[in-house]
Amino acid sequence: MAILRDDKDLKDALTSCRTICVVGISPDPYKPSYFVSEVLKRHGFKLYLVNPNCAGQTILGEKVLASIQDVPEDIDIVDVFRRPSAVPALAEEAKKKGFGVFWMQPGTESPEAIKRLDREGFRVVAGRCAKIESNRLL
């Protein structure tokens, strides 16, 4: 499908989104995964938080899940906060579940995952902060 770069495409992805699966959530309020998720929640998105190390805990009022497969409904955006080396396997897991947009936060971009997802027709955002883009475009 496409690598989403321009404001119109990013805004369309955000305005058509209801559910965001945040992969790599941290309970530490000083970590980007935490404060970005806090802002997304304020924007009214339904968040599903995934981190196998924190599964069962509550972060930002949401129970943390062990994997993407545990999300009980369709995922509009998979928002990634993981090392680039972990992202290709994560993309494969997300493809099995299904999603609308695979969003790699700054510093999480995997060229391999970007290339494969784009080639297979998935919508991808790479190197853009969901907090900044949602504050700017919504």
N, CA, C and O atoms as a MOPAC input file, in Angstrom:
PM7 MOZYME 1SCF
protein

 N      0.83500 1    -1.18700 1     0.00000 1
 C      0.00000 1     0.00000 1     0.00000 1
 C      0.87000 1     1.23700 1     0.00000 1
 O      1.04600 1     1.86900 1    -1.04100 1
 N      1.43200 1     1.60200 1     1.18300 1
 C      2.20500 1     2.84000 1     1.14100 1
 C      2.92900 1     3.10900 1     2.44800 1
 O      2.52300 1     2.67800 1     3.52700 1
 N      4.00200 1     3.83200 1     2.29700 1
 C      4.66000 1     4.41900 1     3.45200 1
 C      4.04100 1     5.80800 1     3.59600 1
 O      4.15100 1     6.64000 1     2.69600 1
 N      3.39100 1     6.05100 1     4.73000 1
 C      2.67700 1     7.31000 1     4.93000 1
 C      3.65500 1     8.38400 1     5.37600 1
 O      4.31100 1     8.25300 1     6.41000 1
 N      3.74700 1     9.45000 1     4.58300 1
 C      4.70400 1    10.52200 1     4.87400 1
 C      4.05200 1    11.89400 1     4.99100 1
 O      4.43400 1    12.70100 1     5.83900 1
 N      3.05900 1    12.15700 1     4.12900 1
 C      2.53700 1    13.52600 1     4.12600 1
 C      1.41400 1    13.70200 1     5.14500 1
 O      0.79800 1    12.73200 1     5.58800 1
 N      1.16400 1    14.95100 1     5.50300 1
 C      0.20500 1    15.28100 1     6.55600 1
 C     -1.17900 1    14.71200 1     6.29500 1
 O     -1.83700 1    14.23400 1     7.21900 1
 N     -1.62800 1    14.75800 1     5.04100 1
 C     -2.96400 1    14.26700 1     4.72100 1
 C     -3.08400 1    12.78200 1     5.05900 1
 O     -4.06100 1    12.36200 1     5.67800 1
 N     -2.09300 1    11.99000 1     4.65300 1
 C     -2.12900 1    10.54800 1     4.90900 1
 C     -2.03900 1    10.24600 1     6.40700 1
 O     -2.74200 1     9.37000 1     6.91100 1
 N     -1.15900 1    10.98300 1     7.12200 1
 C     -1.02500 1    10.78300 1     8.56600 1
 C     -2.32500 1    11.15300 1     9.27600 1
 O     -2.77300 1    10.43600 1    10.17000 1
 N     -2.92600 1    12.26900 1     8.87800 1
 C     -4.18400 1    12.70200 1     9.49500 1
 C     -5.29200 1    11.69000 1     9.21400 1
 O     -6.07700 1    11.36400 1    10.10500 1
 N     -5.35700 1    11.19100 1     7.97400 1
 C     -6.35600 1    10.16800 1     7.62900 1
 C     -6.17800 1     8.92700 1     8.50100 1
 O     -7.15600 1     8.36700 1     8.99700 1
 N     -4.93200 1     8.50100 1     8.68600 1
 C     -4.65500 1     7.31700 1     9.50800 1
 C     -5.13100 1     7.54800 1    10.94100 1
 O     -5.71500 1     6.65600 1    11.55700 1
 N     -4.88100 1     8.74300 1    11.46800 1
 C     -5.26600 1     9.04700 1    12.85500 1
 C     -6.77300 1     9.25100 1    13.00300 1
 O     -7.36600 1     8.76900 1    13.96800 1
 N     -7.39600 1     9.95400 1    12.06700 1
 C     -8.83100 1    10.23100 1    12.21600 1
 C     -9.67700 1     8.98700 1    11.95400 1
 O    -10.79400 1     8.89400 1    12.46300 1
 N     -9.18000 1     8.04100 1    11.18200 1
 C     -9.95100 1     6.81200 1    10.93700 1
 C     -9.65500 1     5.75300 1    12.00100 1
 O    -10.19000 1     4.64600 1    11.94500 1
 N     -8.81100 1     6.09100 1    12.95900 1
 C     -8.36300 1     5.14700 1    13.98000 1
 C     -9.23800 1     5.21700 1    15.22900 1
 O     -9.61800 1     6.29500 1    15.68600 1
 N     -9.54500 1     4.04300 1    15.76400 1
 C    -10.25400 1     3.94800 1    17.02800 1
 C     -9.38600 1     3.22700 1    18.07000 1
 O     -9.34900 1     3.61700 1    19.23700 1
 N     -8.69200 1     2.17300 1    17.63000 1
 C     -7.89800 1     1.36300 1    18.55800 1
 C     -6.41500 1     1.40600 1    18.20500 1
 O     -6.03000 1     1.27100 1    17.04300 1
 N     -5.59500 1     1.59600 1    19.23300 1
 C     -4.14400 1     1.58900 1    19.05900 1
 C     -3.56100 1     0.54500 1    19.99300 1
 O     -3.84500 1     0.53300 1    21.19100 1
 N     -2.75000 1    -0.32300 1    19.43200 1
 C     -2.03100 1    -1.32600 1    20.21200 1
 C     -0.60200 1    -0.80400 1    20.40300 1
 O      0.17200 1    -0.73400 1    19.44900 1
 N     -0.26200 1    -0.44000 1    21.64500 1
 C      1.06400 1     0.08300 1    21.96100 1
 C      1.93700 1    -1.08500 1    22.39100 1
 O      1.70800 1    -1.69300 1    23.43700 1
 N      2.93700 1    -1.39400 1    21.57700 1
 C      3.81200 1    -2.53100 1    21.86000 1
 C      5.12600 1    -2.02700 1    22.44800 1
 O      5.84800 1    -1.24800 1    21.82700 1
 N      5.41800 1    -2.49700 1    23.67300 1
 C      6.61600 1    -2.05900 1    24.36300 1
 C      6.31800 1    -1.00100 1    25.41000 1
 O      7.18900 1    -0.20100 1    25.75000 1
 N      5.08300 1    -0.99100 1    25.92900 1
 C      4.70500 1    -0.02400 1    26.97100 1
 C      5.60700 1    -0.21700 1    28.19500 1
 O      5.98500 1    -1.33700 1    28.53700 1
 N      5.93600 1     0.89000 1    28.83700 1
 C      6.72600 1     0.84900 1    30.06100 1
 C      5.90900 1     1.45100 1    31.20100 1
 O      5.14800 1     2.39400 1    30.98300 1
 N      6.05900 1     0.91700 1    32.41500 1
 C      5.37800 1     1.53100 1    33.55900 1
 C      6.06000 1     2.82300 1    34.02800 1
 O      5.54100 1     3.52000 1    34.90000 1
 N      7.22400 1     3.13700 1    33.44400 1
 C      7.99900 1     4.32300 1    33.82800 1
 C      7.44000 1     5.56300 1    33.12500 1
 O      7.51900 1     5.66000 1    31.90000 1
 N      6.87200 1     6.52100 1    33.88800 1
 C      6.25700 1     7.70600 1    33.26600 1
 C      7.24500 1     8.58700 1    32.50000 1
 O      6.82500 1     9.47100 1    31.75300 1
 N      8.55600 1     8.36000 1    32.67500 1
 C      9.56000 1     9.14900 1    31.95000 1
 C      9.97300 1     8.50500 1    30.62700 1
 O     10.77100 1     9.07600 1    29.88400 1
 N      9.44200 1     7.33200 1    30.33100 1
 C      9.75700 1     6.65800 1    29.05800 1
 C      8.76100 1     7.10600 1    27.98800 1
 O      7.58000 1     7.30200 1    28.27400 1
 N      9.24700 1     7.26500 1    26.75500 1
 C      8.35300 1     7.70000 1    25.67400 1
 C      7.09700 1     6.83900 1    25.51200 1
 O      6.01800 1     7.37500 1    25.26100 1
 N      7.21800 1     5.51700 1    25.65200 1
 C      6.03100 1     4.67100 1    25.45900 1
 C      4.92200 1     5.05200 1    26.43500 1
 O      3.74300 1     4.94500 1    26.10000 1
 N      5.28500 1     5.49300 1    27.63100 1
 C      4.30700 1     5.87600 1    28.63800 1
 C      3.67200 1     7.23300 1    28.30600 1
 O      2.45000 1     7.35100 1    28.21500 1
 N      4.52500 1     8.25600 1    28.12600 1
 C      3.92300 1     9.58500 1    27.93700 1
 C      3.28300 1     9.76000 1    26.56700 1
 O      2.35600 1    10.55900 1    26.42800 1
 N      3.74400 1     9.04500 1    25.55900 1
 C      3.06100 1     9.08100 1    24.25600 1
 C      1.68100 1     8.43300 1    24.40000 1
 O      0.68800 1     8.95900 1    23.89600 1
 N      1.62300 1     7.29600 1    25.08600 1
 C      0.34700 1     6.60100 1    25.29200 1
 C     -0.63200 1     7.46100 1    26.08500 1
 O     -1.83200 1     7.46900 1    25.81100 1
 N     -0.10700 1     8.18000 1    27.06500 1
 C     -0.93900 1     9.07200 1    27.87700 1
 C     -1.63800 1    10.11000 1    26.99000 1
 O     -2.82900 1    10.37600 1    27.15200 1
 N     -0.88600 1    10.68500 1    26.05900 1
 C     -1.44500 1    11.68800 1    25.14000 1
 C     -2.45300 1    11.04300 1    24.18500 1
 O     -3.51400 1    11.61400 1    23.93100 1
 N     -2.13200 1     9.86100 1    23.65500 1
 C     -3.05400 1     9.18100 1    22.74200 1
 C     -4.37100 1     8.87200 1    23.45800 1
 O     -5.44600 1     8.99000 1    22.86900 1
 N     -4.28100 1     8.48000 1    24.71700 1
 C     -5.48600 1     8.19700 1    25.50000 1
 C     -6.31500 1     9.47100 1    25.67400 1
 O     -7.54100 1     9.43600 1    25.57300 1
 N     -5.64100 1    10.59400 1    25.93400 1
 C     -6.34600 1    11.88400 1    26.06400 1
 C     -7.05400 1    12.27600 1    24.76900 1
 O     -8.08800 1    12.94400 1    24.79200 1
 N     -6.48000 1    11.84800 1    23.63200 1
 C     -7.11100 1    12.12800 1    22.33700 1
 C     -8.33300 1    11.24200 1    22.10300 1
 O     -9.04800 1    11.41300 1    21.11600 1
 N     -8.57200 1    10.29500 1    23.01300 1
 C     -9.77500 1     9.47500 1    22.91700 1
 C     -9.58800 1     8.12600 1    22.24900 1
 O    -10.56800 1     7.42300 1    22.00300 1
 N     -8.35600 1     7.74900 1    21.95100 1
 C     -8.12500 1     6.43800 1    21.35300 1
 C     -8.29300 1     5.34600 1    22.40500 1
 O     -7.96300 1     5.55200 1    23.57200 1
 N     -8.80700 1     4.18400 1    21.99500 1
 C     -8.86000 1     3.00200 1    22.85400 1
 C     -7.48400 1     2.34600 1    22.76100 1
 O     -7.04800 1     1.94900 1    21.68100 1
 N     -6.81100 1     2.23700 1    23.89800 1
 C     -5.46000 1     1.68100 1    23.90700 1
 C     -5.44600 1     0.24800 1    24.39800 1
 O     -6.12600 1    -0.10900 1    25.36000 1
 N     -4.65500 1    -0.56500 1    23.71300 1
 C     -4.29000 1    -1.89600 1    24.19000 1
 C     -2.78100 1    -1.86000 1    24.36900 1
 O     -2.04100 1    -1.55900 1    23.43200 1
 N     -2.33300 1    -2.16800 1    25.57600 1
 C     -0.91700 1    -2.07700 1    25.90800 1
 C     -0.31700 1    -3.47600 1    25.95200 1
 O     -0.86000 1    -4.38100 1    26.58700 1
 N      0.82300 1    -3.63800 1    25.26000 1
 C      1.46400 1    -4.95300 1    25.17200 1
 C      2.90500 1    -4.87300 1    25.65700 1
 O      3.70100 1    -4.06700 1    25.17800 1
 N      3.21600 1    -5.73600 1    26.62500 1
 C      4.59000 1    -5.93500 1    27.08100 1
 C      4.58600 1    -7.22100 1    27.90900 1
 O      4.04500 1    -7.25000 1    29.01400 1
 N      5.19700 1    -8.29300 1    27.36600 1
 C      5.16500 1    -9.57000 1    28.09200 1
 C      5.76100 1    -9.48000 1    29.50200 1
 O      5.36800 1   -10.23800 1    30.38900 1
 N      6.70600 1    -8.55800 1    29.71100 1
 C      7.33400 1    -8.41300 1    31.03000 1
 C      6.41600 1    -7.74800 1    32.05000 1
 O      6.64900 1    -7.84400 1    33.25500 1
 N      5.37200 1    -7.07300 1    31.56800 1
 C      4.44600 1    -6.35600 1    32.46300 1
 C      3.02700 1    -6.92300 1    32.37800 1
 O      2.09500 1    -6.34100 1    32.93200 1
 N      2.85700 1    -8.05500 1    31.68800 1
 C      1.52000 1    -8.61900 1    31.47500 1
 C      0.79300 1    -8.78000 1    32.80200 1
 O      1.35300 1    -9.28200 1    33.77700 1
 N     -0.47300 1    -8.34200 1    32.82100 1
 C     -1.29200 1    -8.44100 1    34.02100 1
 C     -1.25300 1    -7.19000 1    34.88300 1
 O     -2.16400 1    -6.95600 1    35.67700 1
 N     -0.20200 1    -6.37900 1    34.73400 1
 C     -0.13200 1    -5.11300 1    35.47200 1
 C     -1.10700 1    -4.11000 1    34.85100 1
 O     -1.61400 1    -4.31800 1    33.74900 1
 N     -1.35500 1    -3.03200 1    35.57200 1
 C     -2.18600 1    -1.94800 1    35.03900 1
 C     -1.30200 1    -0.72500 1    34.82900 1
 O     -0.62200 1    -0.27200 1    35.75000 1
 N     -1.32000 1    -0.19700 1    33.60600 1
 C     -0.59700 1     1.02300 1    33.25900 1
 C     -1.60100 1     1.95800 1    32.59900 1
 O     -2.33000 1     1.55400 1    31.69300 1
 N     -1.64000 1     3.19900 1    33.04800 1
 C     -2.57400 1     4.19800 1    32.49900 1
 C     -4.02100 1     3.70000 1    32.55400 1
 O     -4.83500 1     4.02100 1    31.68800 1
 N     -4.32500 1     2.90900 1    33.59000 1
 C     -5.68100 1     2.40600 1    33.75700 1
 C     -6.04600 1     1.23900 1    32.86400 1
 O     -7.20000 1     0.81000 1    32.84500 1
 N     -5.07000 1     0.71500 1    32.11700 1
 C     -5.32300 1    -0.39500 1    31.19100 1
 C     -4.51300 1    -1.61900 1    31.61900 1
 O     -3.35900 1    -1.49700 1    32.03100 1
 N     -5.12800 1    -2.79600 1    31.51900 1
 C     -4.42200 1    -4.03600 1    31.83400 1
 C     -3.44300 1    -4.34900 1    30.69400 1
 O     -3.81500 1    -4.32800 1    29.52100 1
 N     -2.20600 1    -4.63500 1    31.05200 1
 C     -1.17600 1    -4.92100 1    30.04800 1
 C     -1.30700 1    -6.36500 1    29.56900 1
 O     -1.45900 1    -7.28900 1    30.36800 1
 N     -1.24600 1    -6.53600 1    28.26000 1
 C     -1.36100 1    -7.85200 1    27.62300 1
 C      0.02400 1    -8.40000 1    27.30300 1
 O      0.99400 1    -7.64900 1    27.20800 1
 N      0.10300 1    -9.71800 1    27.13700 1
 C      1.38300 1   -10.37100 1    26.86100 1
 C      1.78200 1   -10.28200 1    25.39000 1
 O      2.97200 1   -10.25000 1    25.07400 1
 N      0.80000 1   -10.24100 1    24.48800 1
 C      1.13800 1   -10.21600 1    23.06100 1
 C      0.04000 1    -9.53900 1    22.25400 1
 O     -1.06600 1    -9.31700 1    22.74600 1
 N      0.36000 1    -9.22000 1    21.02400 1
 C     -0.59900 1    -8.62300 1    20.09200 1
 C     -1.79900 1    -9.54600 1    19.90300 1
 O     -2.92900 1    -9.08500 1    19.74500 1
 N     -1.54400 1   -10.84700 1    19.92000 1
 C     -2.62700 1   -11.82400 1    19.72000 1
 C     -3.68700 1   -11.74000 1    20.81400 1
 O     -4.82400 1   -12.16300 1    20.60200 1
 N     -3.33400 1   -11.20200 1    21.98000 1
 C     -4.26500 1   -11.10300 1    23.10200 1
 C     -5.22700 1    -9.92000 1    22.98600 1
 O     -6.16300 1    -9.80900 1    23.77900 1
 N     -5.01200 1    -9.04300 1    22.01600 1
 C     -5.90900 1    -7.89200 1    21.83000 1
 C     -7.26600 1    -8.44100 1    21.36700 1
 O     -7.33900 1    -9.15000 1    20.36300 1
 N     -8.34500 1    -8.11100 1    22.10300 1
 C     -9.64100 1    -8.74200 1    21.83100 1
 C    -10.43500 1    -8.14500 1    20.66500 1
 O    -11.52600 1    -8.62900 1    20.36300 1
 N     -9.91800 1    -7.11900 1    20.01000 1
 C    -10.66200 1    -6.55400 1    18.88100 1
 C     -9.69600 1    -6.15000 1    17.77000 1
 O     -8.48100 1    -6.29800 1    17.90100 1
 N    -10.25400 1    -5.64100 1    16.68300 1
 C     -9.42300 1    -5.22600 1    15.55100 1
 C     -8.51700 1    -4.06900 1    15.96000 1
 O     -8.90100 1    -3.20800 1    16.75100 1
 N     -7.31700 1    -4.06900 1    15.41000 1
 C     -6.32200 1    -3.03600 1    15.70400 1
 C     -6.22500 1    -2.10500 1    14.50400 1
 O     -5.98200 1    -2.54500 1    13.38100 1
 N     -6.42000 1    -0.80400 1    14.75800 1
 C     -6.26100 1     0.17100 1    13.68100 1
 C     -4.78600 1     0.53800 1    13.49900 1
 O     -4.28000 1     0.56700 1    12.37700 1
 N     -4.10100 1     0.81900 1    14.61600 1
 C     -2.67700 1     1.17900 1    14.55200 1
 C     -1.89800 1     0.33200 1    15.54500 1
 O     -2.27000 1     0.22600 1    16.71400 1
 N     -0.81300 1    -0.27000 1    15.07200 1
 C      0.16700 1    -0.90600 1    15.95300 1
 C      1.26400 1     0.13700 1    16.13900 1
 O      1.95400 1     0.49000 1    15.18300 1
 N      1.42900 1     0.63400 1    17.37700 1
 C      2.39700 1     1.69000 1    17.68700 1
 C      3.57900 1     1.04600 1    18.40500 1
 O      3.43700 1     0.53900 1    19.51800 1
 N      4.75100 1     1.07000 1    17.75800 1
 C      5.89300 1     0.27300 1    18.19600 1
 C      6.91600 1     1.08500 1    18.99700 1
 O      7.39600 1     2.13000 1    18.55800 1
 N      7.22800 1     0.56900 1    20.17900 1
 C      8.29800 1     1.08800 1    21.04400 1
 C      9.22600 1    -0.07000 1    21.38300 1
 O      9.28200 1    -0.51600 1    22.52900 1
 N      9.95300 1    -0.55200 1    20.38100 1
 C     10.87500 1    -1.67400 1    20.57900 1
 C     12.15600 1    -1.37500 1    19.80800 1
 O     12.18000 1    -0.51400 1    18.92900 1
 N     13.22700 1    -2.10400 1    20.15300 1
 C     14.47900 1    -1.97000 1    19.40900 1
 C     14.25200 1    -2.37300 1    17.94800 1
 O     13.46600 1    -3.27800 1    17.66900 1
 N     14.93500 1    -1.70600 1    17.02200 1
 C     14.76700 1    -2.06200 1    15.61100 1
 C     14.97100 1    -3.54700 1    15.33200 1
 O     14.29900 1    -4.10600 1    14.46600 1
 N     15.88500 1    -4.19400 1    16.05000 1
 C     16.15200 1    -5.62100 1    15.80800 1
 C     14.94800 1    -6.50700 1    16.15100 1
 O     14.82800 1    -7.61800 1    15.63300 1
 N     14.05600 1    -6.01800 1    17.02400 1
 C     12.87400 1    -6.79900 1    17.41100 1
 C     11.68000 1    -6.55400 1    16.48900 1
 O     10.69000 1    -7.28300 1    16.55000 1
 N     11.76800 1    -5.54300 1    15.64500 1
 C     10.60900 1    -5.11000 1    14.87000 1
 C     10.20000 1    -6.07600 1    13.74400 1
 O      8.99800 1    -6.26200 1    13.55400 1
 N     11.10800 1    -6.69700 1    12.99300 1
 C     10.64900 1    -7.62700 1    11.95100 1
 C      9.77100 1    -8.76100 1    12.50000 1
 O      8.74300 1    -9.08800 1    11.90500 1
 N     10.16800 1    -9.36100 1    13.62700 1
 C      9.35400 1   -10.43400 1    14.22500 1
 C      8.02300 1    -9.87900 1    14.71800 1
 O      6.98900 1   -10.54100 1    14.62300 1
 N      8.05900 1    -8.67200 1    15.24000 1
 C      6.84400 1    -8.01400 1    15.71700 1
 C      5.88900 1    -7.75400 1    14.54900 1
 O      4.67800 1    -7.93400 1    14.68100 1
 N      6.42700 1    -7.33800 1    13.42600 1
 C      5.61000 1    -7.09500 1    12.23100 1
 C      4.93100 1    -8.39000 1    11.78000 1
 O      3.77100 1    -8.37700 1    11.36900 1
 N      5.65800 1    -9.50400 1    11.85900 1
 C      5.07100 1   -10.80200 1    11.48300 1
 C      3.92300 1   -11.15500 1    12.42700 1
 O      2.87800 1   -11.63400 1    11.98600 1
 N      4.11900 1   -10.91800 1    13.72500 1
 C      3.06300 1   -11.18800 1    14.70500 1
 C      1.84200 1   -10.30600 1    14.42600 1
 O      0.70400 1   -10.76900 1    14.49100 1
 N      2.09200 1    -9.03800 1    14.11600 1
 C      1.00200 1    -8.10400 1    13.83000 1
 C      0.23400 1    -8.52100 1    12.57700 1
 O     -0.98900 1    -8.38700 1    12.52800 1
 N      0.93900 1    -9.02200 1    11.56900 1
 C      0.27400 1    -9.45500 1    10.33400 1
 C     -0.68700 1   -10.60500 1    10.61800 1
 O     -1.76000 1   -10.67300 1    10.01900 1
 N     -0.31700 1   -11.50500 1    11.52200 1
 C     -1.19900 1   -12.62500 1    11.87000 1
 C     -2.48100 1   -12.12500 1    12.53200 1
 O     -3.55400 1   -12.68800 1    12.31700 1
 N     -2.36900 1   -11.07300 1    13.33200 1
 C     -3.53200 1   -10.51500 1    14.03900 1
 C     -4.35900 1    -9.63700 1    13.10100 1
 O     -5.59000 1    -9.67000 1    13.11800 1
 N     -3.65400 1    -8.84900 1    12.27900 1
 C     -4.31300 1    -7.88800 1    11.40200 1
 C     -4.26200 1    -6.48900 1    12.00300 1
 O     -4.37900 1    -6.32400 1    13.21700 1
 N     -4.08900 1    -5.49000 1    11.15800 1
 C     -3.98800 1    -4.09900 1    11.60400 1
 C     -4.18400 1    -3.17800 1    10.40800 1
 O     -4.15400 1    -3.61400 1     9.25700 1
 N     -4.38600 1    -1.89000 1    10.70100 1
 C     -4.53500 1    -0.90300 1     9.62700 1
 C     -3.22100 1    -0.23600 1     9.27000 1
 O     -2.87000 1    -0.12500 1     8.09500 1
 N     -2.48800 1     0.21300 1    10.30000 1
 C     -1.23000 1     0.93700 1    10.09100 1
 C     -0.19900 1     0.39800 1    11.07800 1
 O     -0.49800 1     0.19600 1    12.25500 1
 N      1.02000 1     0.16800 1    10.58600 1
 C      2.13700 1    -0.24300 1    11.43700 1
 C      3.00100 1     0.99000 1    11.64100 1
 O      3.63900 1     1.47000 1    10.70300 1
 N      3.02200 1     1.50700 1    12.87700 1
 C      3.65000 1     2.80400 1    13.17200 1
 C      4.90400 1     2.57900 1    14.00300 1
 O      4.82600 1     2.12000 1    15.14300 1
 N      6.06600 1     2.90300 1    13.42900 1
 C      7.34400 1     2.76700 1    14.13500 1
 C      7.77800 1     4.13100 1    14.64900 1
 O      8.07800 1     5.03600 1    13.87000 1
 N      7.80900 1     4.26700 1    15.97500 1
 C      8.21400 1     5.51400 1    16.61800 1
 C      9.67500 1     5.83100 1    16.25800 1
 O     10.40700 1     4.93500 1    15.83600 1
 N     10.10800 1     7.08800 1    16.41800 1
 C     11.51000 1     7.42900 1    16.14300 1
 C     12.45700 1     6.53200 1    16.95900 1
 O     12.28800 1     6.35500 1    18.16500 1
 N     13.43900 1     5.98400 1    16.27300 1
 C     14.41500 1     5.11700 1    16.92300 1
 C     14.04800 1     3.64300 1    16.89800 1
 O     14.83500 1     2.80000 1    17.33100 1
 N     12.85300 1     3.32200 1    16.39300 1
 C     12.43100 1     1.91900 1    16.33800 1
 C     12.41500 1     1.37800 1    14.90800 1
 O     12.11700 1     0.20400 1    14.68800 1
 N     12.73100 1     2.22800 1    13.94800 1
 C     12.58100 1     1.87600 1    12.54100 1
 C     13.47700 1     0.70300 1    12.15600 1
 O     14.66700 1     0.67400 1    12.46600 1
 N     12.87100 1    -0.25600 1    11.47600 1
 C     13.59100 1    -1.39600 1    10.92700 1
 C     13.45300 1    -1.32900 1     9.40500 1
 O     12.36300 1    -1.54000 1     8.87300 1
 N     14.56000 1    -1.03500 1     8.69700 1
 C     14.47300 1    -0.98700 1     7.22600 1
 C     13.92100 1    -2.28800 1     6.64100 1
 O     13.16900 1    -2.26300 1     5.66600 1
 N     14.29500 1    -3.41800 1     7.23400 1
 C     13.80300 1    -4.71800 1     6.75500 1
 C     12.28200 1    -4.80300 1     6.89100 1
 O     11.59300 1    -5.20000 1     5.95000 1
 N     11.76200 1    -4.43200 1     8.05900 1
 C     10.30900 1    -4.48300 1     8.28300 1
 C      9.57700 1    -3.49100 1     7.38900 1
 O      8.52100 1    -3.81200 1     6.84200 1
 N     10.12600 1    -2.29300 1     7.23700 1
 C      9.50000 1    -1.27200 1     6.38000 1
 C      9.38300 1    -1.79900 1     4.95500 1
 O      8.32000 1    -1.73000 1     4.33800 1
 N     10.48600 1    -2.32400 1     4.44500 1
 C     10.51200 1    -2.81900 1     3.07000 1
 C      9.50000 1    -3.95500 1     2.87000 1
 O      8.74300 1    -3.96500 1     1.89900 1
 N      9.50200 1    -4.91400 1     3.81200 1
 C      8.61700 1    -6.07500 1     3.68100 1
 C      7.14700 1    -5.66100 1     3.79200 1
 O      6.32500 1    -6.08100 1     2.97800 1
 N      6.81200 1    -4.84400 1     4.78900 1
 C      5.41500 1    -4.42600 1     4.95900 1
 C      4.92800 1    -3.62200 1     3.76100 1
 O      3.81100 1    -3.82300 1     3.28400 1
 N      5.76400 1    -2.71700 1     3.28000 1
 C      5.40500 1    -1.90900 1     2.11600 1
 C      5.19400 1    -2.79900 1     0.88900 1
 O      4.21300 1    -2.64000 1     0.16200 1
 N      6.10900 1    -3.72600 1     0.66700 1
 C      6.02800 1    -4.63300 1    -0.48600 1
 C      4.76400 1    -5.49100 1    -0.41600 1
 O      4.18400 1    -5.83600 1    -1.44600 1
 N      4.33600 1    -5.83800 1     0.81600 1
 C      3.16000 1    -6.69100 1     0.99300 1
 C      1.85700 1    -5.89400 1     1.06200 1
 O      0.78900 1    -6.46300 1     1.29000 1
 N      1.94600 1    -4.57300 1     0.86400 1
 C      0.73900 1    -3.76600 1     0.75300 1
 C      0.20900 1    -3.17400 1     2.04800 1
 O     -0.92700 1    -2.70200 1     2.09100 1
 N      1.01200 1    -3.19100 1     3.10400 1
 C      0.56900 1    -2.61200 1     4.37800 1
 C      0.91300 1    -1.12600 1     4.44700 1
 O      1.87800 1    -0.67000 1     3.83300 1
 N      0.10900 1    -0.38000 1     5.20400 1
 C      0.41000 1     1.03300 1     5.43900 1
 C      1.38600 1     1.12900 1     6.60600 1
 O      1.21000 1     0.48200 1     7.63800 1
 N      2.41900 1     1.95100 1     6.42200 1
 C      3.51300 1     2.05100 1     7.38300 1
 C      3.82500 1     3.51500 1     7.66500 1
 O      3.84100 1     4.34400 1     6.75500 1
 N      4.07400 1     3.82400 1     8.94400 1
 C      4.61800 1     5.11800 1     9.34000 1
 C      5.94200 1     4.80300 1    10.02900 1
 O      6.00400 1     3.93900 1    10.90400 1
 N      7.00100 1     5.51000 1     9.62900 1
 C      8.32000 1     5.24300 1    10.20400 1
 C      8.98500 1     6.54600 1    10.63600 1
 O      9.05200 1     7.51000 1     9.87400 1
 N      9.47800 1     6.55400 1    11.88100 1
 C     10.25500 1     7.69100 1    12.36100 1
 C      9.45500 1     8.92900 1    12.68500 1
 O     10.01100 1    10.02500 1    12.75400 1
 N      8.16000 1     8.77700 1    12.88500 1
 C      7.30700 1     9.90200 1    13.27700 1
 C      6.71800 1     9.56200 1    14.64400 1
 O      6.35900 1     8.41300 1    14.90300 1
 N      6.62100 1    10.55500 1    15.50800 1
 C      6.08700 1    10.34600 1    16.84700 1
 C      4.56800 1    10.49100 1    16.83600 1
 O      4.04400 1    11.52500 1    16.42000 1
 N      3.86500 1     9.46200 1    17.29100 1
 C      2.40200 1     9.48600 1    17.30400 1
 C      1.86500 1    10.61000 1    18.19800 1
 O      0.81200 1    11.17900 1    17.91200 1
 N      2.58000 1    10.92600 1    19.27000 1
 C      2.16500 1    12.01900 1    20.17100 1
 C      2.24100 1    13.35100 1    19.43100 1
 O      1.28100 1    14.12200 1    19.42400 1
 N      3.37800 1    13.61300 1    18.81300 1
 C      3.57600 1    14.87000 1    18.08600 1
 C      2.58600 1    14.98500 1    16.93100 1
 O      1.96400 1    16.03200 1    16.74500 1
 N      2.43900 1    13.92000 1    16.16100 1
 C      1.55600 1    13.96500 1    14.99200 1
 C      0.09200 1    14.10300 1    15.40300 1
 O     -0.65700 1    14.83100 1    14.75200 1
 N     -0.33000 1    13.42300 1    16.46300 1
 C     -1.72500 1    13.55100 1    16.89100 1
 C     -1.99800 1    14.93500 1    17.47400 1
 O     -3.06600 1    15.50000 1    17.23800 1
 N     -1.05000 1    15.48800 1    18.23000 1
 C     -1.22900 1    16.85500 1    18.74600 1
 C     -1.27200 1    17.87500 1    17.61700 1
 O     -2.01000 1    18.85800 1    17.68400 1
 N     -0.47800 1    17.63500 1    16.58100 1
 C     -0.35400 1    18.58500 1    15.48600 1
 C     -1.54400 1    18.47900 1    14.50800 1
 O     -2.01800 1    19.49600 1    14.00200 1
 N     -2.02000 1    17.26100 1    14.24500 1
 C     -2.97800 1    17.05500 1    13.16900 1
 C     -4.43200 1    16.86700 1    13.62800 1
 O     -5.35100 1    16.96700 1    12.81500 1
 N     -4.64500 1    16.59700 1    14.91000 1
 C     -6.02500 1    16.33600 1    15.36900 1
 C     -6.62100 1    17.53900 1    16.07300 1
 O     -7.76700 1    17.48900 1    16.51800 1

